[in-house]
Amino acid sequence: MFFKRFKKLSLQKNITLILKSRAKNFQSAKVSSVGVIFDYDSYHNYDFFQELINDLGVMKNKIRFIALIDQEKNKPNSWDSFFSLENFDWLGKPNNTEIDEFVDQQFDILISYYNHNKQELNLVTALSKSNFKIGINNEDPRLHDLIIDVDPSKIDVFKNELLKYLTQLNRL
């Protein structure tokens, strides 16, 4: 119990350090690669994400998913990658190759599709080397470049707003 709480505090400290040193280097090129991070237990509609990516005009081999699950033993096999709190050491550093590969990939946009403020999701979002970060969680506005404040169950509203803003930004 004590170590879990210490791990959470370490995660928050790492997020703060990463966000302080983040240099925003936006490029106005068209979207050609997308990363999606989400909480599997709260939302796991794979068809919605596939439809959204098709509407963005991104090829299927340029999409990467990663999801937070409660425990490694509950790991489904329908998504690309998974991680859990167990994949972070007691200092809050990731020790999982799937997390390392995801955050090192240079996506044109990263979609953080989670509404609850979970430190594990926030850390992976902060670590990502994505060019433009889009989220629906506005509890820490430093994490995302564009926040679409919508309930995760309202997928049509999110999709319409995302397409509208990316068109306005000349990214589609």
Protein Blocks (a to p, Z undefined) as FASTA:
>chain_A
ZZmmmmmmmmmmmmmmmmmmpccdddfbdcfbdcddddfkloccfklmmmmmmmnopafk
lcccddddfblklpcckbfbdcdfklpcfkopacbfklmmmmmpccfbdcdddfbdcfkl
mmmmmmpccfbdcdfbfkbmmlpmbdcdddfklmmlmmmmmmmmmmmnopZZ
